[in-house]
Amino acid sequence: MRAVTGRTPHERRHDVSTQPLPPDRNQAILEATKQVGALLKKHGHDFALAGSVAVYAHGGTGNFQHDADFCVRPEDADAVALTLGEAGLKVYAPPEDWLLKAKCLGQDIDLIFRLGGEPVTSELLDRSPELPVDSVFMPVLAPTDLLRSLIGAFSEHHCDFGAVLPIARLLREKVDWQEIRRERGGQPMPDAFLHLLERLDVITPPEGPAPQGGHS
């Protein structure tokens, strides 16, 4: 996909890409999230907020990681990119084939259509509750889906337990850990993380034998 630059100079005077950048990085990411979420809602796109800003919407701290993540279905990615481009945001395709990227208020926006190695589905989006992100309500990944996506991203090449541990602590009462064990517990890195959570008394060890399978 080529970069989408959007409208004429006269029309772009009111585009979100030209608005002043908040001085604080976390606040800038939050403002960019609100701008993009409001645009997607206005144009009727199905989506759900993911990543560290989704954790914030579920009651986490406002210490965001690097960007704002939005989940969209693969078949909707081009339409979402067009909407953002027409609003003046630069949208482009990175080397990775599971997302598109955009810039808003100088912040990175990830438009993810494969989450944790699996396509984003209507079912995933439909069970995402609408929550306030500061002053803007938008769909946010349900806690179990959020943890599933984070744990499912663990691999031999990317395995940052330290970033996900506080999220698991925060959301532990809202997560269906049996479901996550069923789907991810047979994979080495997710299984190691679940074992760590048990040793730290974040979650209760399962009853019965450990799962033998899991998605690749």
Secondary structure in CASP SS format (residue, H / E / C, confidence):
PFRMAT SS
TARGET T0000
AUTHOR 0000-0000-0000
METHOD secondary structure of the structure
MODEL  1
M C 1.00
R C 1.00
A C 1.00
V E 1.00
T C 1.00
G C 1.00
R C 1.00
T C 1.00
P C 1.00
H C 1.00
E H 1.00
R H 1.00
R H 1.00
H H 1.00
D C 1.00
V H 1.00
S H 1.00
T H 1.00
Q C 1.00
P C 1.00
L C 1.00
P C 1.00
P C 1.00
D C 1.00
R H 1.00
N H 1.00
Q H 1.00
A H 1.00
I H 1.00
L H 1.00
E H 1.00
A H 1.00
T H 1.00
K H 1.00
Q H 1.00
V H 1.00
G H 1.00
A H 1.00
L H 1.00
L H 1.00
K H 1.00
K H 1.00
H C 1.00
G C 1.00
H C 1.00
D C 1.00
F C 1.00
A E 1.00
L E 1.00
A E 1.00
G H 1.00
S H 1.00
V H 1.00
A H 1.00
V H 1.00
Y H 1.00
A H 1.00
H C 1.00
G C 1.00
G C 1.00
T C 1.00
G C 1.00
N C 1.00
F C 1.00
Q C 1.00
H C 1.00
D E 1.00
A E 1.00
D E 1.00
F E 1.00
C E 1.00
V C 1.00
R C 1.00
P H 1.00
E H 1.00
D H 1.00
A H 1.00
D H 1.00
A H 1.00
V H 1.00
A H 1.00
L H 1.00
T H 1.00
L H 1.00
G H 1.00
E H 1.00
A C 1.00
G C 1.00
L C 1.00
K E 1.00
V E 1.00
Y E 1.00
A C 1.00
P C 1.00
P C 1.00
E C 1.00
D C 1.00
W C 1.00
L E 1.00
L E 1.00
K E 1.00
A E 1.00
K E 1.00
C E 1.00
L C 1.00
G C 1.00
Q E 1.00
D E 1.00
I E 1.00
D E 1.00
L E 1.00
I E 1.00
F C 1.00
R E 1.00
L E 1.00
G C 1.00
G C 1.00
E E 1.00
P E 1.00
V C 1.00
T C 1.00
S H 1.00
E H 1.00
L H 1.00
L H 1.00
D H 1.00
R C 1.00
S C 1.00
P C 1.00
E E 1.00
L E 1.00
P E 1.00
V E 1.00
D C 1.00
S C 1.00
V E 1.00
F E 1.00
M E 1.00
P E 1.00
V E 1.00
L C 1.00
A C 1.00
P H 1.00
T H 1.00
D H 1.00
L H 1.00
L H 1.00
R H 1.00
S H 1.00
L H 1.00
I H 1.00
G H 1.00
A C 1.00
F C 1.00
S C 1.00
E C 1.00
H C 1.00
H C 1.00
C C 1.00
D C 1.00
F H 1.00
G H 1.00
A H 1.00
V H 1.00
L H 1.00
P H 1.00
I H 1.00
A H 1.00
R H 1.00
L H 1.00
L H 1.00
R H 1.00
E H 1.00
K H 1.00
V C 1.00
D C 1.00
W H 1.00
Q H 1.00
E H 1.00
I H 1.00
R H 1.00
R H 1.00
E H 1.00
R H 1.00
G C 1.00
G C 1.00
Q C 1.00
P H 1.00
M H 1.00
P H 1.00
D H 1.00
A H 1.00
F H 1.00
L H 1.00
H H 1.00
L H 1.00
L H 1.00
E H 1.00
R H 1.00
L C 1.00
D C 1.00
V C 1.00
I C 1.00
T C 1.00
P C 1.00
P C 1.00
E C 1.00
G C 1.00
P C 1.00
A C 1.00
P C 1.00
Q C 1.00
G C 1.00
G C 1.00
H C 1.00
S C 1.00
END
